[in-house]
């Protein structure tokens, strides 16, 4: 299949984008979603590009001692080994001084050969001061001043860099979370040309809104980036600060980046149906729609299941809906593919830390960003009860992973509590915590365990995507009803619920329900009715794998968001966005893995 587009028309801005494991420019789900979005854009031939920061020292390398104490080291990687340097240069004004920018290019190649370039902005140039050279070093590092400077570089510097690169005819600018909201200022200044920001009219603002869309990922007010006015004025200068004030982006002297994005976007969406409902309650004056997240199917499907799907319905790689036909795959073939995935995980764990896990034993997986609301330690609330379950019903073992942000002390404490539980349970239940969880470990764990556990504190899970990755590999979920699981849960068919849909102030009922499901439903089925359990695995692929993918998600953005008037029909969108191929100038031959 040849590319159906000419030049990029959609610019996708994200503070983090997961490109591959050797490029540590991501911290967790937000970055993985961004990378998966661009991969599916390339598969679908969407005329788009990505913009992020280089993060020369990455997020961090995680080290854990025997008690689960986390220490952080800079991630070591060499951009020149993976990325293509561009000749483009520009500058952005920060605190009244010019900070020079360069861009590196990474090219994602889709299944049909269409390419999506990703530009990574870099301030490590000799012309900059020593401090300014560090501004694109650490993802989510530094203090509020450092973060604000980074968001200026991403938003304002990103727009200026696209002009320097020759991408001056873009039609849609997609802000993936509020970190990129300053693109609105840069686009407004560009639109006004020689006019001052003080002259902006509502007509000017409306013209800008037609170009911008915003995806919000955070279901609680405290999670949105906010900066005090005096800091904003120091970094941005008085004219830009006054323009933001004039658009009512400040509340009680604080700039809320989410308000900047909301006020300058014609299309706003949450990342799951339930999250959109919560967001409309938080921001009642804005029409927040829902486009539920997904994951890139080919990336997150393990080799054994890729081979299985290729044999039964090879169309699945270009049309993920074909995963629906997994319902017809013989159970014996599902079992064989899963056994291969489980073996691969256990071999990797043995190679990593010498731990030996039993292939015949039920294995529970829990791996995601280590922060308190994810509640990695909820399973370990009553260790005696866990021992009784293992004695009465059958053995089980647990594989966990996840990094805590270096300032997140409650998250770090959660890891320590998991290690404490592992030490106390070692005579009965084997527990392995994987150090330095990343894309590669995510691929191994989500495909190699028998059950995916998800226990967020409601309503803090906007969407979550780890369970979607597991579903592509036939791994059912045992999950608290939050985020995507409201849509993906069919009791006993795609997995099992924990607790009631009504949010309780106490976790006691959730713990009781978690143990009850393990003891009386999940483990008895796994050991006593293995064909029934494999049937749940198969229906998980057919129902959830076929829907919760970024191919479906990006298609929804095409139909509903990447337009000035979102209500166009599918044929109209395709005619407008997918045009006959013309060579895209200046692209490299580097591809994603």
Beta strands, then each sheet from edge to edge (+ up, - down):
strand 1: 10-13
strand 2: 48-53
strand 3: 61-64
strand 4: 70-73
strand 5: 84-94
strand 6: 97-109
strand 7: 115-122
strand 8: 172-176
strand 9: 212-215
strand 10: 226-228
strand 11: 250-251
strand 12: 254-256
strand 13: 267-270
strand 14: 288-290
strand 15: 362-367
strand 16: 396-401
strand 17: 431-434
strand 18: 451-454
strand 19: 476-480
strand 20: 495-498
sheet 1: 5+ 6- 7+ 2+ 1+ 8+ 9+ 13+ 14+
sheet 2: 3+ 4-
sheet 3: 10+ 12- 11+
sheet 4: 17+ 16+ 15+ 18+ 19+ 20+
end
